[in-house]
């Protein structure tokens, strides 16, 4: 079957994970459509990051299926998941502060580098051409995320908002099939948040598929096509942003008095 014709890119069914006997995920099921933004929301401890960790191979679920383009990847190692075309950002920044911004983004292309030890020692023309191509790809990503003028800066010298964008550029540079965004605007001011929101919308216009975990409800409701709500490790609601923001279960469990204008 032509994968491009499959509307559902990832289908999660009955996913479970326990830590010390406590359920972090309890039979969670949801799907993410190709070329759309699917948001996962819920209070702290709802299981959102645990779910992303299962999707990206960081941790192994205790049960359930994760069908990615029709293949079950539940329990697959993280490096194998990455090779399938799934990339991610993390709730806590994971950049290399002493490396340049460009080198940080190049780290997102390691799967494509495929350099042998002999090539590294002899440095044949083919290797030099491949390195140049990867640098051009990384610079294009930096330009997209508004960081091209800072390519040579040490990443650790950047303001926090720019570091977040470096991580996003690294996540998207390899042209992933699916990108997992874990709280991309946490710690950002309103101006920086608006800039990241614009970038997410831009990536969606490019046809990118994203699963977004975020506490900023204004951003979630503004960029998402579908919202899945978790509470206590279970899915309690799913639907369009308008459907979710008026769902009584969601209002009680998470949004509270943040009203439909949140």
C-alpha positions as CSV (number, residue, x, y, z in Angstrom):
1,X,0.0,0.0,0.0
2,X,1.2,3.5,-0.8
3,X,2.1,5.1,2.6
4,X,1.3,8.5,1.3
5,X,-2.3,7.4,0.9
6,X,-2.6,6.4,4.6
7,X,-4.4,9.2,6.3
8,X,-3.6,8.0,9.8
9,X,0.2,8.2,10.3
10,X,0.4,6.8,13.9
11,X,-2.2,4.7,15.8
12,X,-1.8,4.1,19.5
13,X,-3.9,1.3,20.9
14,X,-4.2,0.3,24.6
15,X,-0.8,1.7,25.6
16,X,0.1,1.0,29.2
17,X,3.1,1.8,31.4
18,X,3.6,1.3,35.1
19,X,6.3,2.8,37.4
20,X,6.6,1.0,40.7
21,X,3.1,-0.4,40.4
22,X,1.5,2.9,39.6
23,X,0.0,3.4,36.2
24,X,1.6,6.3,34.2
25,X,-0.4,5.2,31.2
26,X,-3.6,3.1,31.4
27,X,-4.8,1.7,28.1
28,X,-4.4,4.9,26.2
29,X,-5.5,5.0,22.6
30,X,-5.4,7.8,20.0
31,X,-4.4,8.5,16.4
32,X,-2.5,11.2,14.6
33,X,-3.3,12.1,11.0
34,X,-0.7,12.7,8.4
35,X,0.1,16.4,7.9
36,X,-1.8,17.6,11.0
37,X,-0.9,18.8,14.5
38,X,-2.2,16.5,17.3
39,X,-1.9,18.0,20.8
40,X,-1.7,16.0,24.0
41,X,-2.8,18.0,27.0
42,X,-3.5,17.3,30.7
43,X,-2.4,18.3,34.2
44,X,1.0,17.5,35.5
45,X,1.4,13.8,36.0
46,X,-1.2,13.0,33.4
47,X,1.2,10.8,31.4
48,X,1.9,13.1,28.5
49,X,5.7,12.9,28.5
50,X,5.6,9.2,29.3
51,X,3.5,8.8,26.2
52,X,6.1,10.7,24.1
53,X,8.9,8.7,25.6
54,X,7.1,5.5,24.5
55,X,6.5,6.8,21.0
56,X,10.1,7.8,20.6
57,X,11.6,4.6,22.0
58,X,13.1,6.3,25.1
59,X,11.1,3.8,27.3
60,X,9.4,0.5,26.6
61,X,5.6,0.3,27.2
62,X,4.3,-2.6,29.3
63,X,1.5,-3.3,26.8
64,X,-0.4,-2.0,23.8
65,X,0.5,-1.2,20.2
66,X,2.1,1.8,18.4
67,X,1.4,1.4,14.7
68,X,3.6,3.8,12.7
69,X,2.8,3.6,9.0
70,X,1.1,0.3,9.7
71,X,4.1,-1.3,11.6
72,X,4.1,-1.9,15.3
73,X,7.1,0.0,16.8
74,X,6.2,-0.4,20.5
75,X,9.4,-1.3,22.4
76,X,11.7,-0.5,19.5
77,X,15.0,1.1,20.5
78,X,15.2,4.9,20.2
79,X,17.9,4.8,17.5
80,X,15.8,2.5,15.4
81,X,12.7,4.7,15.9
82,X,14.8,7.7,14.7
83,X,15.8,5.8,11.6
84,X,12.1,5.3,10.7
85,X,11.7,9.1,10.6
86,X,10.5,10.1,14.1
87,X,12.3,13.0,15.7
88,X,11.6,14.9,18.9
89,X,12.4,17.8,21.2
90,X,12.5,17.5,25.0
91,X,10.8,19.3,27.9
92,X,14.3,20.1,29.3
93,X,16.7,21.5,26.7
94,X,19.2,19.0,25.3
95,X,21.6,21.0,23.3
96,X,25.4,20.9,23.3
97,X,26.3,24.4,24.7
98,X,30.0,24.3,23.6
99,X,29.2,23.3,20.1
100,X,28.2,25.9,17.5
101,X,24.5,26.4,16.6
102,X,25.3,24.9,13.2
103,X,27.0,21.8,14.7
104,X,24.0,21.3,17.1
105,X,21.7,21.2,14.1
106,X,24.0,18.9,12.2
107,X,23.6,16.4,15.0
108,X,20.1,16.0,13.7
109,X,21.5,14.6,10.5
110,X,23.7,11.9,12.0
111,X,21.4,9.2,10.6
112,X,22.1,10.5,7.1
113,X,25.9,10.9,7.6
114,X,26.8,7.1,7.3
115,X,30.6,7.8,7.5
116,X,32.9,4.8,7.9
117,X,36.1,5.0,9.9
118,X,38.1,4.5,6.7
119,X,36.3,7.4,5.0
120,X,36.9,9.6,8.0
121,X,40.6,8.8,7.8
122,X,41.1,9.1,4.1
123,X,38.4,11.9,3.5
124,X,37.7,11.0,-0.2
125,X,35.9,13.6,-2.4
126,X,32.6,11.8,-1.9
127,X,32.8,12.3,1.8
128,X,33.6,16.0,1.4
129,X,30.6,16.4,-1.0
130,X,28.3,14.7,1.5
131,X,29.5,16.9,4.3
132,X,28.9,20.0,2.2
133,X,25.4,18.8,1.4
134,X,24.6,18.2,5.1
135,X,25.9,21.7,6.0
136,X,23.7,23.3,3.4
137,X,20.7,21.3,4.7
138,X,21.5,22.4,8.2
139,X,21.9,26.1,7.1
140,X,18.6,25.9,5.3
141,X,16.9,24.7,8.6
142,X,18.6,27.5,10.5
143,X,17.3,30.0,8.0
144,X,13.8,28.6,8.3
145,X,13.9,29.0,12.1
146,X,15.5,32.5,12.0
147,X,18.9,31.5,13.2
148,X,21.2,31.6,10.2
149,X,23.0,34.7,11.4
150,X,23.9,32.9,14.6
151,X,25.2,29.6,13.0
152,X,28.7,30.1,14.3
153,X,27.7,31.1,17.8
154,X,28.3,28.7,20.7
155,X,24.8,27.4,21.4
156,X,25.3,28.0,25.1
157,X,25.6,31.7,24.5
158,X,22.1,32.1,23.0
159,X,19.1,33.4,24.8
160,X,16.8,30.7,26.1
161,X,14.2,31.3,23.4
162,X,16.8,30.9,20.7
163,X,18.0,27.7,22.3
164,X,14.5,26.3,22.0
165,X,14.5,27.2,18.3
166,X,17.8,25.5,17.8
167,X,16.3,22.3,19.3
168,X,13.3,22.6,16.9
169,X,15.6,23.2,13.9
170,X,17.5,20.0,14.9
171,X,14.3,18.1,15.2
172,X,13.1,19.1,11.7
173,X,16.4,19.2,9.8
174,X,16.2,15.6,8.8
175,X,12.8,16.0,7.2
176,X,11.2,13.6,9.7
177,X,7.9,11.8,9.0
178,X,6.7,12.6,12.5
179,X,8.0,15.2,15.0
180,X,7.2,15.0,18.7
181,X,7.3,18.4,20.4
182,X,7.6,18.3,24.2
183,X,6.5,21.6,25.7
184,X,8.3,23.8,23.0
185,X,7.3,27.1,24.7
186,X,7.9,26.2,28.3
187,X,9.8,29.1,29.9
188,X,9.3,31.5,27.0
189,X,7.9,35.0,27.1
190,X,4.8,35.9,25.1
191,X,6.8,37.3,22.2
192,X,9.0,34.1,22.0
193,X,5.9,31.9,22.4
194,X,4.2,33.7,19.4
195,X,7.3,33.1,17.3
196,X,7.3,29.4,18.1
197,X,3.6,29.2,17.4
198,X,4.2,30.8,14.0
199,X,6.9,28.2,13.3
200,X,4.6,25.3,14.2
201,X,2.0,26.7,11.8
202,X,4.6,27.1,9.1
203,X,5.7,23.5,9.5
204,X,2.1,22.4,9.3
205,X,1.7,24.3,6.0
206,X,4.8,22.4,4.8
207,X,2.8,19.2,5.4
208,X,4.7,18.2,8.6
209,X,3.0,15.8,11.0
210,X,3.4,16.8,14.7
211,X,2.4,15.5,18.1
212,X,2.5,18.3,20.5
213,X,2.6,18.3,24.3
214,X,2.1,21.7,25.8
215,X,0.5,23.5,28.8
216,X,0.0,26.8,27.0
217,X,-3.7,26.5,26.1
218,X,-3.7,29.5,23.9
219,X,-1.0,28.0,21.7
220,X,-2.6,24.5,21.8
221,X,-6.0,25.8,20.7
222,X,-4.4,28.0,18.0
223,X,-2.2,25.5,16.2
224,X,-3.8,22.1,16.7
225,X,-6.1,20.2,14.4
226,X,-7.0,17.6,17.1
227,X,-6.6,17.6,20.9
228,X,-6.3,14.5,23.1
229,X,-6.8,15.0,26.8
230,X,-5.1,12.8,29.4
231,X,-5.8,12.7,33.1
232,X,-4.2,10.2,35.6
233,X,-2.7,8.2,32.7
234,X,-6.0,7.7,30.9
235,X,-7.6,9.4,27.9
236,X,-10.7,11.3,29.0
237,X,-11.5,13.2,25.8
238,X,-10.5,13.8,22.2
239,X,-11.7,16.1,19.4
240,X,-11.2,19.4,17.7
241,X,-10.0,22.3,19.8
242,X,-13.5,23.7,19.9
243,X,-15.0,20.4,21.1
244,X,-12.3,19.9,23.7
245,X,-12.4,23.4,25.2
246,X,-16.1,23.0,25.9
247,X,-16.0,19.4,27.1
248,X,-17.3,19.3,30.8
249,X,-14.8,16.5,31.6
250,X,-11.9,18.5,30.4
251,X,-13.0,21.7,32.1
252,X,-13.3,19.8,35.4
253,X,-10.1,17.8,35.1
254,X,-7.8,20.3,33.5
255,X,-9.0,23.7,32.2
256,X,-11.1,24.5,35.2
257,X,-12.2,28.2,34.9
258,X,-9.9,28.9,32.0
259,X,-13.2,29.2,30.0
260,X,-13.7,28.7,26.3
261,X,-11.5,31.8,25.5
262,X,-8.4,30.1,26.9
